[in-house]
Amino acid sequence: MPSFQSMSLKGIVSDLDGVAYRGDSPIPDAVEAFRRWHADGIPYAFVTNNATKSADDFAAKLTRMGIVAEPEQVFCAVSATASLMRRRWPAGARVFAIGEQPLFAALEAAGFTPAGDDAEVVVLGFDYQLSYAKLSTAVRAALGGAAVVVTNPDMLAPVERGFEPCVGVLMAAVQAAVPSCRPIVVGKPEPLMIEEALGFLGTPREGTIMIGDQIATDILAGKRAGMRSVLVTTGVVAAARPDVTPDLEVASLLELFGD
């Protein structure tokens, strides 16, 4: 497998959960790697399927951990979902959303109207207070013909104590109840956020790498965006896929420096 140690690296697009940190605990080697890239003047941006925080929240979290980051460097599922929906539905469209406050705020700012069973669109995001009542409303709206938008398809999210179920589990539940449902997935492996990050960086695609801890989302999204990819084994245990192979696999981001 080829190494990136000697390549002329122009830019970096990286996942967050499982790469830079696990929950609220920074991954020390990742912090050191991003500090080195910052010192070397190599630009980087972050793309995350986490839909519980805003770009400002993520940037503040990274800064507390010792990674230099500004909100404009973070491309998250919350802003990407609102952006996609603005393009597909008019302001005022009725939306029932499952998620946390940053998602609700983004949908409100985009001009959508909160709704229930009569929703035109159901948005599925991560919700720490997920309930049977919320799931029931989502299912009834989908049965009534509402489109279903999913912030991200991840089944598991890495936290300090291991893993917890993610939005993909909720999507699977709605699909099981409404077999005709064809969800619109916003986050990785769709390349939307990566393309936005590349536009921000302004670096050549062939000289920019995608770093992630999951083959089915991060690495596949990088491939779909035409980039070389690095799988780091500090997050969710990556399930092998015969059709998706990272260009490089490392146990620590510091391996990319060849020290």
Buried (B, 14 or more C-beta within 10 A) or exposed (E): EEEBEEEEBBBBBBBBBBBBBBBEEBBEBBBBBBEBBBEEEBBBBBBBBBBBBBBBBBBBBBEEBEBBBEBEBBBBBBBBBBBBBBEEBEEEBBBBBBBBEBBBEBBBEBBBEEBEBEBBBBBBBBBEEBEEEBBEBBBBBBBEEBBBBBBBBBBBBBBEEEBEBBBBBBBBBBBEBBEEBEBBBBBBBBBBBBBBBBEBBEBEBEEBBBBBBBBBBBBBBBBBBBBBBBBBEBBBEBEEEEEBBBBBBBEBBBBBBEE
